[in-house]
Every structure is written in C-alpha cells, then in structure tokens.
Amino acid sequence: MDNDHASSTSGLKQTTIVFGSCPITIEDVFAISHRTAKMKLSEDEKFVNRIQLGQQTLQKLICEGHIVYGVTTGYGNSCNVNISQELVNELPGQLVRFLGAGLGSYFELDETRAIITARLVSLANGFSAVRLELLNQLVMLIQQDILPCVPQEGSVGASGDLIPLSYVAAVLCGERDVYYQGKIQPTYKVFEEVFYLIVLFDIQWM
C-alpha cells in the first residue's frame, strides 16, 4: 500500500456528505475517497428509526425462534445447519475470521476509503438489520482515516466481496492491521492510541 496520492483540500471549506438523508452519488464516493469531502450520518429521526426498526425486527425473529438465513443458520451449503440462540452472537465473528484468507497487494488508500463508503451506502438503506453503532463505526474509520489493510485477491461466493469485506469487519472488532499515519499497524494498537483504550467494536446481531 503506497502513501496516499490525494490530500485534503487545505484552506477551503469541505462539503459534508450526509448518509441517510439523500441518495449518495458516485461523485460523492469519489470525493470522500480522495478526502475532498467530509461525511457523517444523518441525525434525522426517520433515518434513525428505520435503522433501529431493522435491528429490532431481527432480534424479535431470533427470540421467537424463526429461521433466518446466515443468522440462525450456517452459510451456503450449510444453510440447513441450525445455530442455537446461545451461539448466534458468535457466528458473525467466526465467519469474519474464517474469511481472513486474502492474498496479494493491499488496495490503495483511496480505494479502501471507497470500499468503506460503498458499504456504508448499502447498510444505511436500512435493509440489513445492522445496528446504528456499526454505521457510526464505519464513519469513524473514514473520519479518523484508520484504513483496513484489504488484500486485492481472494474471494468466495456469488457476491465476490466476502473476503475483502471480512478485513473491514475484522477491524471493527479490533483485529488484523490498519494503515494509519503513514504506516501499517495492528488495529488494537491504533485503537489504544486514538481512543486511549482497546475498543473492541463487535459485529454481533444483537
């Protein structure tokens, strides 16, 4: 991963792109990835309620014993394997660690910001039942410019992004490595430095 070729615009007021309040364009993603625009989550009540409703609905389904693919079941050919409620919260973390098998050079810094931004665009639609805290954690990575080291090669599944995105998710858990202040460092050490403690962001469903 080379040093970033694009720098923040100095002396000029940057536009702030708000996620959850209006559609995000490819130009917005480009601006964020090249640090010519800032970003934040919408504080609009309708947006917050939409995100929270998805999480509340998922939690209700789990508590009622419903089968939810990838939450109370395994993945792919293991979809017929039921996961007990006691193990549901452990499943996402185990999947992330299992998928940590990327190869090759890391994506450039602007590309990594674009990856995080694109994922945030998708999750902010409110259809994935993620928590508001997770969205804020993704925003924090961009705002603090703490960038996951994501290998360019190696993926599985029809979506083609499972292995690369596992490196983003692992960083939210305080694991693997990030590029911060000009060098690659263990995530937990950066979190200690930036937040003065080890912050273990979790990606559990509940």
C-alpha atoms as one frame of an Amber mdcrd trajectory, in Angstrom:
protein
   0.000   0.000   0.000   1.586   3.242  -1.146   1.305   6.601   0.518  -1.875
   8.444  -0.315  -1.545  10.478  -3.501  -4.558  12.668  -2.738  -4.508  15.075
   0.159  -7.208  17.053   1.900  -8.025  20.406   0.411  -6.310  22.999   2.599
  -7.730  26.436   3.182 -11.094  25.508   1.671 -14.281  24.541   3.439 -15.109
  20.938   2.578 -18.588  19.740   1.734 -20.097  17.354   4.276 -21.952  14.436
   2.709 -24.746  13.153   4.919 -25.604   9.455   4.760 -29.227   8.509   5.245
 -30.781  11.819   4.239 -30.415  11.725   0.440 -29.038   9.466  -2.313 -25.242
   9.151  -2.451 -23.706   9.558  -5.896 -20.543   8.084  -7.378 -19.144  11.617
  -7.276 -19.761  11.663  -3.511 -17.902   8.381  -3.094 -15.023   9.736  -5.162
 -14.857  12.930  -3.098 -14.813  11.035   0.201 -12.237   8.548  -1.029  -9.926
  11.395  -2.113 -10.557  13.391   1.061 -12.080  16.387  -0.680 -15.348  15.956
   1.235 -16.297  15.050   4.772 -19.007  12.609   5.811 -21.411  11.950   8.634
 -24.573  10.019   9.412 -27.927  11.709   9.299 -29.462  12.572  12.660 -32.932
  12.665  11.137 -35.412  10.811  13.318 -36.895   8.887  10.387 -33.461   7.575
   9.405 -32.549   6.574  12.948 -35.906   4.858  13.441 -35.546   2.959  10.147
 -32.156   1.565  11.164 -33.356   0.685  14.653 -36.505  -0.970  13.309 -34.431
  -3.366  11.212 -32.384  -4.431  14.218 -35.466  -4.714  16.447 -37.247  -6.853
  13.833 -34.272  -9.200  13.549 -33.963  -9.509  17.312 -37.684 -10.310  17.557
 -37.376 -13.045  14.913 -34.426 -14.587  16.736 -36.186 -14.505  20.106 -39.282
 -16.095  18.587 -37.209 -18.939  17.178 -37.614 -18.124  13.487 -35.086 -19.419
  10.963 -33.101 -16.543   9.459 -30.501 -17.441   6.855 -26.974 -16.526   7.917
 -28.143 -15.517  11.381 -29.663 -18.651  12.867 -28.317 -20.924  10.123 -24.974
 -21.677   8.543 -23.944 -20.272   5.171 -24.054 -21.696   1.650 -24.293 -25.463
   1.676 -24.501 -25.301   5.468 -27.785 -23.394   5.337 -29.582 -26.433   6.752
 -27.443 -26.311   9.901 -29.347 -24.528  12.654 -27.498 -22.237  15.060 -28.761
 -22.165  18.631 -29.681 -18.817  20.183 -26.746 -19.207  22.568 -24.323 -19.224
  19.623 -25.985 -16.660  17.339 -23.834 -13.786  18.581 -20.629 -15.769  17.984
 -21.422 -16.624  14.353 -20.502 -13.290  12.671 -17.108 -13.120  14.364 -16.296
 -16.703  13.462 -17.258 -16.047   9.840 -15.032 -12.974   9.694 -12.042 -14.935
  10.992 -12.736 -17.837   8.629 -12.720 -15.493   5.630  -9.401 -13.861   6.507
  -7.601 -15.541   3.611  -6.936 -12.686   1.206  -3.805 -12.519  -0.947  -1.838
 -10.023  -2.977  -1.146  -6.333  -2.563  -3.381  -4.149  -0.454  -5.849  -1.770
  -2.053  -4.640   1.829  -2.288  -5.830   4.219   0.397  -8.375   5.991  -1.811
  -9.701   2.601  -2.940 -10.044   1.471   0.671 -11.984   4.594   1.580 -14.249
   3.933  -1.404 -14.814   0.334  -0.208 -15.861   1.518   3.246 -18.027   4.286
   1.800 -19.791   1.956  -0.637 -20.544  -0.485   2.167 -21.914   2.339   4.285
 -24.169   3.439   1.411 -25.637  -0.058   1.271 -26.079  -0.534   5.012 -27.560
   2.938   5.530 -30.555   1.931   3.405 -31.816   0.073   6.442 -32.421  -3.324
   4.851 -29.561  -5.229   6.506 -30.688  -5.137  10.162 -27.377  -3.721  11.346
 -27.167  -1.514  14.385 -26.693   2.239  14.269 -23.472   1.749  16.235 -21.960
  -0.237  13.380 -22.733   2.532  10.897 -21.101   5.049  13.226 -18.033   2.824
  13.470 -17.647   2.823   9.679 -17.953   6.607   9.643 -15.311   6.780  12.364
 -12.845   4.805  10.234 -13.180   7.378   7.449 -13.159  10.405   9.740 -10.060
   9.242  11.611  -8.528   7.832   8.411  -7.951   4.468  10.072  -7.987   2.257
   6.994  -8.172  -1.558   6.984  -5.431  -3.330   5.063  -7.532  -5.163   2.466
  -5.831  -7.635   0.091  -6.861  -7.314  -3.537  -7.117 -11.046  -4.285  -9.191
 -13.884  -2.940 -12.943 -14.105  -2.572 -15.778 -16.602  -2.446 -19.474 -16.602
  -3.134 -21.709 -15.033  -5.735 -21.245 -11.520  -4.359 -17.486 -11.695  -4.818
 -16.718  -9.435  -1.868 -16.856 -11.681   1.193 -13.122 -11.993   1.799 -12.308
  -8.300   1.160 -15.142  -7.143   3.406 -14.031  -9.518   6.155 -10.959  -7.307
   6.545 -13.176  -4.285   7.157 -15.320  -6.218   9.630 -12.257  -7.570  11.447
 -11.008  -4.036  12.052 -14.373  -3.167  13.618 -13.606  -5.997  16.042 -10.154
  -4.586  16.799  -8.401  -7.298  14.797  -5.903  -7.506  11.879  -3.993  -4.466
  10.587  -4.767  -0.913   9.532  -2.921   1.833   7.694  -2.711   4.845   9.985
  -0.464   7.913   9.958   1.790   6.619   7.217   2.375   3.047   8.339   0.736
  -0.342   8.793  -0.041  -1.112  12.425  -2.055  -3.664  14.414  -5.600  -2.414
  14.784  -5.708  -2.804  18.547  -2.610  -0.619  18.971  -4.123   2.157  16.867
  -7.342   1.981  18.861  -5.301   2.234  22.061  -3.560   5.336  20.711  -6.606
   7.059  19.245  -9.171   6.166  21.897  -6.811   5.648  24.851  -8.095   2.143
  25.350  -8.703  -1.015  23.391 -12.059  -0.538  21.714 -13.463  -3.845  20.562
 -16.254  -2.931  18.206 -18.394  -6.002  17.776 -20.482  -7.054  14.813 -22.904
  -9.309  16.641 -26.504  -9.238  15.576 -27.973  -8.270  18.957
